[in-house]
Each structure stands twice: as C-alpha cells, then as structure tokens.
C-alpha cells in the first residue's frame, strides 16, 4: 500500500475538508475595478490587433451580462470567457468576409 502525505501550512483535522477559501462577502468596488482591468488586459493580450475601445466595450458588455449573478466571485472569469468568445466570433466573421472579397 502506498501512503500519501500532504504537506500544508494549516492544520487540518483528519476527515475534514480543506480550509474554506471562498470570499466572506461581496467584492469591494476596488476589487471589482481591478477585476475589470485584469479582464481588459487579458483581452488585449489575446486580441492584440483589435482596438482597445472594442475590447473595453466587449468587457463592459460581458460584465453587464453577469451584473445580477448570485455569485459575483466568478464573474471576472465568466466575463472574460464570454468576451473572448464573442470577439473570436467577430474576428472569424471578418476573416470570412475578407476572404470572399
């Protein structure tokens, strides 16, 4: 039998789960602003050929889509994925139109 050892800096009682790392409350306005900036920066790295205004608009629309989400903790990840998907579809559509001309 192979024994497994997990090394942590926190004491975890046998049979208990990992410590809870979920946020205790809704994000602060400063944390929301940092999340929006992070999403925009990630979009800039993913779509360097698109104008910053287009990326900012896509990010803002994605965050607006999730404004009423019950768990705000996951909104930045979901907003990035939504904006990325929509921008990729736009780029693909433009590429198809450009190839036809």
Order of alpha helices (4+ residues) and beta strands (2+ residues): alpha-alpha-alpha
